[in-house]
Amino acid sequence: QVQLVESGGGLVQTGDSLRLSCRASGRTFSGYHIGWFRQTPGKQREFVARIRWSGGFTNYEESLKGRFAVSRDYAENTAYLKMNSLRPEDTAVYYCAAGEAYSGKPYDTEEAYERWGQGTQVTVSS
């Protein structure tokens, strides 16, 4: 079974960039898509972006297009979320998740993903 380990969060200032990593162990991401979600206290997780491992097709939450970019590295079996021009409202715990790419479940919902990383805190100061 795939296990996900996230890294790359931290404390940054408004306008800075961060790159989050999501590394798979146990198997490759082949046949999967990788989703990124974020959560703030008292709120549900919200969809950020996803990438289909095979082919690299991507989707983004509309308001984040142009600032966030998702990618993957086959050799490292790792997915990335690059976040640019960060704002205080981007402060959240960010999660990566893996799910079967052709499950038929909406990719922007948690139900489309079976495995989740532990989450990494991103804090953007003003």
N, C-alpha and C positions, 0 to 999 in steps of 0.2 A: 504494500500500500504506500502511496505517496505521502510523504511528510514534508511540510513546508516550514522553512525557517526564514524569518524576516530580519532585515537589518537596515540601518541607514537613517533612522529617525534622529531627532535632536531638537535643540533650541536654536532658532535662527531669527534674524530680524526681517522686518517687512522689506520685500523686494529681493530677498535672497533666493537661492535655489537649493534643492535637495534631491538626491536620488535614492529611492528606496529599492532594496533588493529582496527577491523572494526566491530562495534556492530550494530545489526539490531533492529529496533523498528517498531512496527506496525504489524508485522507478523514474523513468523519464516522463516528461509532460506530453509525450506523443499521444495524440487523440484527445487532448484536453484543451480547454481554454482557461486562461488565468484571469481572474477578476480582481480588481482593487476596490475596496470599500473603505469608508471612514465613519467614525462614530464619535459623537461628543456626549458628555454626560446627560442623561435623561432623554436622549433621542435614539431613534432606531438607526441602524447602520444605513448609510446611503451609498449608492453606487457611484463610483468614480470613473472607472474605465475597465476595459477588458481587451485581451488579445487572444486570438485563436493561435495555438502553438504552431499548427501546420498552416503555412500560408501567411501568417502574420496579420490577418485581418483584425482591425481595431474598431472599437466603439468608445465613445466618451459621453459622460454627462454633459449636456449641452453647454452649461455655463462654464465648464472647465476647458472646453476646446481652445486650443491655442496656447494655453499655459501649461497644461499637463501632457505628457507623452509617455506612452507605454511601449515597451520593446522587449525582446527576448534574445538570449544568447544560447544557441544550441549546445555549443561546446561546454559551457558552464552549467547548463540545465537550470538557468536562472532567468527570471523575469524581472523587469525593472519598471519603476514609475519615476519619471523625471518631472519634478515640479519646479516651475519657474515663477518669478514675480510673486512670491508667496505673500499672503495677506493674513492678518490676524484671524479672519474667519476660516482660514484653512486649518487652524489648530484643531487637532483631533487625534484619535488613535486610528492608525491606518492598518488595514488587514489585507493580505492577499488570500486568495482562495482558488482552488482548482476543481474543475468539474468536467464531465464529459461534454465535448464540444457539440455533439449532435443529440443531446438529450431531449430537445424540443422545449425546454423550459426557458422562459425569458432570461436573457443573459444579464439583465440589470436587476435581478432579484436574487436574494440569498439562496433560494431553493435550487438554483442552477448549479450550486457548488457543494461538493461533498466534503472537501478537506479545506481546513482553514489554518492559517498561520497564527502565531501567538499575538500578533499585533505589535506595532511600534509607534511610540508617541512622537508626534510632530507638534512643536509649539512655536508659533510665530509671534514675536513681540512687536509692539507698535513703536 
